[in-house]
Amino acid sequence: MQRTGSTKQPCVATTVRKANRALTRFYESALAPHGLSLAQYSLLDTLARAGELPLARLAERELLDRSSLTRALVPLERDGLVAVADGPARSRVATLTEAGTARIKAARKSWAMTQGTIVSKIGMRNWEALAVWLGQIAADANVLAEVPLELR
């Protein structure tokens, strides 16, 4: 933690992680009746919006490394919600199945109600500003991860 004068600033990462855990619990309670975690919902939603995606692009969009994406896809494939097949140039491609399309459509109402509750609680203007800031933090973190430690 950084100190400025006698004021102790909270750690950005810790504060964001705590907020993330609380929000994840709230979303997951809404998605549970659909048999989805928030991470699974995100993957299905991304595939529903994008259509067929190479695993490398899906991982990039979800900010996941390939092994984490592979582990996340296993239960979705097992449940028949996603199909992963060989693509061009030795790539693997993920596609939403009919069952996956039906599941994400059913879950979107619960997600939207949860999203609406949270946005109404913090206010639309605050959410819009926060969305920009969090997006910038994610983008900056990706850039920083590529910079050698001694140059940071």
C-alpha positions, 0 to 999 in steps of 0.5 A: 500500500502506498502512503500519502501523508497520514492517509492510507490508500487502499490497494487498487487490486484488493479493492477491485477483487473484493468488489469483483467477488461481491458482484460475482456472487450476486450475478451467479445467484441469478444465473444458478437457475440456468445452470451457469456460472458468470464465467460460463455465461460470459463465454456463451454470450461472447459466442452468441454475439460473435458466432464461431471463434478460434480459441485464441480469439475467444481467449483474447476476448475473455482475457483468459490464457489458453489453458484456462479457456480450455478448462472453462470450455470442458463443462460447456462441451460436456453439457452440449452447450458449446462445440469445439472442432478443428478449424483452418490452419490447425486451429480449434474453433468454438461454436455455440450449439442449439442448446447453448443458444437456448440456454443463453437466451433464457439466462439473459433475462436474469442477467439483465435484471441483475445488471439493472439492479446494480446499475440503478444502485450505483447510478447510470452516470457512475456506471458509465464512468466506471466502465471506461475506467475499468476497461482502461485498467484492463488494457493497461494491465495487459500492456504492463504485463508485456513490459519486463519487470525491470523496466516498469 
